[in-house]
C-alpha cells in the first residue's frame, strides 16, 4: 500500500528504535560503544568514499556493480586488519572458543 516510501520510513523507524537497547546496555553493563565502533566506522567511511569515487568513473551495469562490491571488500578487509587487527583476532578467538565448548 505504501510502496518504497513506506519501506523507507519503516526502515528508518526500526533503525531509530535500535538506539534504545544500546542506551539500556550502556546504563546496565557500562559498555563504551564509541570505543567499539570507531575503527569499523572509519574504515567504512574510507571504503564508501573509495567505492563512490570508482562508481563515478565507470558506467553502471551488473558487472560494474559486482566489481565495485569486490573493490569495497578489497579496501575494507586490509584496512580493518591494519587498524584493529589485534582486537579483531582476540574477538574472533573468543567466538571460536564459545562455539567449541
N, C-alpha and C positions, 0 to 999 in steps of 0.2 A: 504494500500500500504506500509506503513512504520512499521506496527506492533507494538510490545511492545516498541521497542526503540523509535519510533516516538511518542508514547504516553508519554514516559518518558521525552523526550525533550520538548514536548508541555506543560506538567505539570510543568517542571522547568521554562519555559519561562513565563507561567501565574503566577507562584509564584514570579518570579523576578519582573514582572510588578506591582505586588500589593504593592511594596515599594513606587511607585510614589504617590498614594493617601495618604499614611502615611506621606511622606515628605511634601506634599501640606497642609495637615491638620495641621501638626506641625507649618508650617510657617503662616498659616492663623489664626488659633484659639489658637495656643500655647499649644497643648496637649503634655503632657510628657508621651510618650509611654513606656519608660523603667519603670517608676514608676507604670504603669498599668499592665505590663506583667511579672514582675519579679517573683511574687508569683506563678501564674499558671505555669510559666516556670520551676521553681524549683520543684514544685510538679510533673509536667510531667516527669522531668528527673528522680526523685526518683521512680515513677511508672514504667517508661521504664526499668530502671536497675533491678527493682524487678521482673517484668514480664519476662525479658530476663533471669535472673538467674533461675526462675522457669522453663522456657521453655527448658533450658539445662538439667534439671534433669529428665524430662519425655519425652517419645517418642511422635511424632506428630500424631494426629488424630483429627477428628472433635470434639469429646467430650473434648479432651485436649485443643483445641483452645478455645472452649467456656468457659472452666474452667479458662484459662488464661485471657480471657476478664473479667470474674467475679472477678478474683483476682485483675486485674487492677482497676476496679470500686471500689472494697473494699479498695484499697490502696489510690486512688486519692480522693475519696469523703471525708473521715475523715480528710485527710491532708489539703485539700483546706479549709475546715472549721476551722481547727486549725490555719492555717497561715493567712488566710484573711477572717475569718468569719464575722466580723462586716462590712467590706466593701461589702462583698457578700450579706449580708442581706439588707444593705442600697440600693444597686443597684437593688436587687430583688423587694424591696418595690417601688422604682421608676418606674420599668417596670409595676408592677401591677397597680400603680396609673395612669400611662399613658394610659393603656388599659381600666381602669374602668371609665374614664371620657369621 
